[in-house]
Amino acid sequence: MPKLTVHDFADGWTSTDPDLLAVTFTPHGLRLSARSGAAGAAAVLTPPTPLDLGTFDELRLRVSATDTADGSPSGPFLLGLSYQDADGEHGWLVPVNRADTGEQHRFGIAEDERGRITRFTLRALTDIPFTAEVGELLAVHEDVLADVETALVELLAALNVPVVVEEEQFTELPDPVLLVTLTDQREDPERGWNVPQRDSFRIRGDTTVCSVRPAARPVLAEYQVLPAASDRATSLALRGEILRRIGLDTGLRVNGEVLPVQTLLPPPLDIRVRAVPAPIYLHIGARIEQGPRVEVPWPRRIRVLAGQRPADQDQEGIVLRT
């Protein structure tokens, strides 16, 4: 199981102090409205039965807030996420990179006990007033290519037509049917960068720490989707629905993240089977993690000082004239 929706924030959360931290449910999820002096007030969820997240190694929370929050003096963390189990409370600080922008943040839980979770908490960490919109909380164990294919099949299954993923020859297929074939997977260096990833901010004693890991490797997965039906009108209708539901403006939602998708040109007709309408070729961008998380201190302020180069140091023969 690569993904579990822990909660969709449609209901169930209650405030420990409604006068300081108001809880409102909207069509988009949970809205937290913190008034001045709300530090310590929290929204709490108690699952009906203890929750076992032992097969997952990451929590993902979608959030938008009215202020940026990076732990600096000018941008203190606004919100904390935690859960309670038999081992105690396990908590993280929720960053906000851009104000009023929906962001998905990740929290590594591989090193934390997570077998019998009895409570989740979203706690205000500052006395500064703010508003936060929380959309979904997922537990994830990522397997990129399998996750992409699962999401694609689930999207196509919404057309109420059998979806068959080709792995070997089939002797009999439904009519109509959507045949899905993985045609290519490869690295995509043009989408790469070498900036380390930082997430899982939390307090250790008097120190704020975060987890660091290498930049994820960008990859492409290319799929052929062939709507097949004995009735021409059904075949064309399925093609139209696929083009309506999948494109540059929609992407493909995988583990709470929207991956880029585009349709590709088909191969020339002379290398395709004649009299068979062309499949739809999809190009899906994803990223594969390259290493484990390593916990390091998170500096809240960095001061850089530059000194003058000594005049007697070798200048490689270069003379500056003023």
C-alpha positions in Angstrom: 0.0 0.0 0.0 1.9 3.1 -1.2 -0.5 5.7 0.2 -3.1 6.1 2.9 -5.3 9.1 3.4 -5.0 9.7 7.1 -7.5 12.5 7.1 -9.2 14.7 4.6 -10.1 17.4 7.2 -13.7 17.4 6.3 -14.8 17.0 9.9 -13.7 15.6 13.3 -11.2 18.2 14.5 -12.0 20.2 17.6 -10.2 23.2 19.2 -8.8 23.1 22.7 -9.5 26.9 23.0 -12.1 28.1 20.4 -11.7 31.7 21.6 -8.1 31.8 20.5 -8.0 29.1 17.7 -11.2 28.9 15.7 -11.8 25.7 13.7 -13.9 25.9 10.6 -14.6 23.3 7.9 -14.7 24.5 4.3 -15.1 22.8 0.9 -11.3 22.8 0.7 -10.6 21.3 4.2 -9.9 22.7 7.6 -9.4 26.4 8.3 -7.5 27.4 11.5 -7.9 31.1 12.5 -5.5 32.0 15.3 -6.0 35.2 17.2 -3.4 37.2 19.1 -2.1 35.1 22.0 -3.1 31.7 20.5 0.3 30.0 21.1 -0.4 26.6 22.7 -4.0 26.4 21.5 -4.5 23.4 19.2 -6.9 21.5 16.9 -7.2 17.8 17.9 -8.4 14.7 16.1 -9.0 11.4 17.9 -9.2 8.4 15.5 -12.1 6.0 16.3 -9.5 3.2 16.6 -5.7 3.4 17.0 -4.1 3.9 13.7 -1.2 1.8 12.5 1.2 3.6 10.1 4.0 1.0 10.4 4.2 0.3 6.7 4.7 4.0 5.8 7.8 6.2 6.2 6.5 9.7 5.5 3.6 12.0 6.3 2.6 14.6 3.8 0.5 17.6 4.8 -1.1 20.1 2.4 -1.3 23.6 3.9 -1.6 27.3 3.0 -1.1 30.1 5.5 -1.3 33.9 5.5 2.4 34.4 6.5 5.7 32.8 5.5 7.3 30.6 8.2 10.9 29.4 8.1 11.9 29.6 11.8 13.8 32.9 11.4 13.1 35.9 13.7 11.1 37.6 10.9 9.2 34.4 10.0 8.7 32.2 13.0 7.0 28.8 12.6 3.2 29.2 12.9 2.0 25.7 13.2 3.1 22.3 14.6 1.9 18.9 13.6 2.1 15.9 16.0 0.7 12.5 16.8 0.4 10.6 20.0 1.1 6.9 20.5 2.3 4.6 23.3 5.8 6.0 22.9 4.7 9.6 23.5 4.2 12.6 21.3 6.1 12.9 18.0 6.0 16.4 16.5 7.2 18.5 13.7 7.2 22.2 12.7 5.2 23.1 9.5 7.1 25.5 7.2 5.4 28.0 4.9 7.6 28.9 1.9 5.1 31.3 0.2 2.2 33.0 1.8 -1.4 32.2 0.6 -0.1 29.4 -1.6 -1.0 25.7 -1.3 2.1 23.6 -0.5 2.7 20.0 0.4 5.2 19.4 3.2 6.8 16.1 4.0 7.8 14.7 7.4 9.9 11.6 7.8 8.5 9.1 10.3 10.8 6.1 9.6 12.7 6.5 12.8 9.5 7.2 15.0 7.2 4.8 16.6 3.9 4.8 14.7 2.1 1.5 15.3 -0.8 2.7 17.5 -1.6 6.4 17.0 -4.4 7.6 19.2 -4.4 11.4 18.5 -3.3 14.0 15.9 -2.7 17.6 16.8 -2.2 20.9 14.9 -0.9 23.4 17.4 -0.4 27.2 17.1 3.2 28.0 17.9 3.1 31.8 17.9 1.1 34.6 19.5 1.0 36.4 16.1 -2.5 36.1 14.5 -2.6 34.0 11.3 -5.0 31.9 9.2 -4.1 28.5 7.8 -6.0 26.2 5.4 -5.2 22.5 5.8 -6.2 20.2 2.9 -5.2 16.6 3.5 -2.8 14.4 5.5 -1.3 11.4 3.8 0.9 8.6 4.9 3.2 7.5 2.1 5.7 4.8 1.3 6.9 5.9 -2.1 7.6 3.6 -5.1 7.6 6.1 -7.9 6.9 4.1 -11.1 4.3 1.9 -9.3 2.7 5.0 -7.8 2.5 6.8 -11.2 1.0 3.7 -12.9 -1.6 3.2 -10.1 -2.7 6.9 -10.3 -3.0 6.7 -14.1 -5.1 3.5 -13.9 -7.3 5.0 -11.2 -7.9 8.1 -13.3 -8.7 6.1 -16.4 -11.0 3.8 -14.4 -13.2 6.8 -13.8 -14.4 6.4 -17.4 -16.2 3.2 -16.3 -14.4 1.0 -18.8 -12.2 -1.9 -17.9 -8.5 -0.9 -17.8 -5.9 -3.5 -18.6 -2.2 -2.9 -18.0 -0.2 -4.9 -20.6 2.6 -7.1 -19.2 2.2 -10.2 -21.4 -0.1 -11.4 -24.1 -3.8 -11.6 -23.3 -6.0 -14.2 -25.1 -9.2 -12.3 -24.4 -10.0 -8.7 -23.6 -13.2 -6.9 -22.7 -15.0 -4.7 -25.2 -14.6 -1.8 -24.8 -11.2 -1.7 -23.0 -8.4 0.8 -22.2 -5.0 -0.9 -22.8 -2.2 0.8 -20.9 1.4 0.0 -21.8 4.6 1.4 -20.2 6.7 2.2 -23.3 9.7 4.0 -21.7 11.3 5.1 -18.5 14.4 7.1 -18.2 16.3 9.9 -16.4 15.3 13.5 -17.4 18.4 15.6 -16.7 16.9 18.8 -18.1 14.6 18.9 -15.0 17.4 18.2 -12.6 19.0 20.4 -9.9 21.6 19.7 -7.2 20.0 21.5 -4.3 19.7 19.3 -1.2 16.1 18.8 0.1 15.2 19.9 3.6 12.1 18.8 5.5 11.0 17.3 8.8 11.7 20.4 10.9 11.4 19.6 14.7 12.7 20.6 18.1 15.5 18.6 19.7 16.1 20.0 23.2 17.1 23.7 22.6 17.9 23.1 18.9 15.7 23.2 15.8 16.8 20.5 13.4 15.7 19.3 10.0 16.3 16.3 7.8 18.5 16.7 4.7 18.8 14.3 1.7 20.1 14.6 -1.8 18.1 16.2 -4.6 15.6 13.7 -6.1 16.5 12.4 -9.6 14.0 13.5 -12.2 12.7 10.7 -14.4 10.2 10.3 -17.2 7.6 7.6 -17.5 5.9 7.3 -21.0 2.7 5.4 -21.4 0.6 4.3 -24.4 -3.1 4.3 -23.8 -5.1 2.5 -26.4 -8.9 2.8 -26.2 -10.2 -0.2 -28.1 -13.9 -0.9 -28.9 -15.8 -2.7 -31.7 -17.9 0.4 -32.0 -16.2 3.4 -33.6 -18.3 5.9 -31.7 -17.3 4.4 -28.3 -13.6 4.4 -29.3 -13.7 8.1 -30.3 -15.7 9.0 -27.2 -13.1 7.4 -24.9 -10.3 9.2 -26.7 -12.1 12.5 -26.2 -12.7 11.8 -22.5 -9.0 11.0 -21.9 -7.9 14.2 -23.6 -10.4 16.2 -21.5 -9.2 14.7 -18.2 -5.4 14.5 -18.8 -3.3 17.4 -20.0 -0.8 20.2 -19.2 -3.3 22.1 -17.1 -4.4 19.1 -15.0 -1.3 17.0 -14.4 -1.5 13.6 -12.7 -2.1 13.6 -8.9 0.3 11.1 -7.3 0.6 10.8 -3.5 -0.9 14.2 -3.1 1.5 15.9 -5.6 0.5 17.0 -9.1 3.0 15.6 -11.6 3.5 17.2 -15.0 1.8 15.4 -17.9 1.8 16.1 -21.7 0.6 14.2 -24.7 3.2 13.2 -27.3 3.1 12.8 -31.1 2.5 9.2 -32.2 5.0 7.4 -34.4 4.6 7.7 -38.2 1.8 5.7 -39.7 4.2 3.5 -41.7 5.5 1.9 -38.4 2.1 1.5 -36.8 -0.6 -1.0 -37.6 -2.8 0.4 -40.3 -6.6 0.8 -39.9 -6.1 1.0 -36.1 -6.6 4.5 -34.6 -3.5 5.8 -32.9 -3.1 5.4 -29.2 -2.7 8.3 -26.9 1.0 8.7 -25.8 1.5 10.3 -22.3 4.7 11.7 -21.0 4.7 11.9 -17.1 7.4 13.6 -15.1 8.3 12.2 -11.6 11.3 12.2 -9.2 13.0 9.3 -7.5 14.6 9.9 -4.1 18.4 9.2 -4.0 19.2 8.7 -0.3 17.9 8.5 3.2 17.2 11.5 5.5 20.0 12.7 7.7 19.1 15.0 10.6 21.1 18.2 11.0 20.7 21.5 12.9 18.7 24.2 11.2 20.4 27.6 11.4 17.9 30.4 11.9 20.4 33.2 11.1 23.6 33.1 9.0 26.1 35.9 9.0 28.6 36.0 6.2 31.8 38.1 6.5 34.2 38.8 3.7 37.8 39.8 4.3 40.2 41.7 2.0 42.7 39.5 0.0 46.3 40.0 1.3 48.2 42.2 -1.0 51.3 40.0 -0.9 49.4 36.9 -2.0 50.1 35.6 -5.5 47.9 37.4 -8.0 49.0 35.3 -11.0 50.6 38.3 -12.6 47.5 40.4 -12.7 48.0 44.1 -11.8 44.9 46.3 -11.1 45.4 49.9 -12.1 43.3 52.7 -10.6 
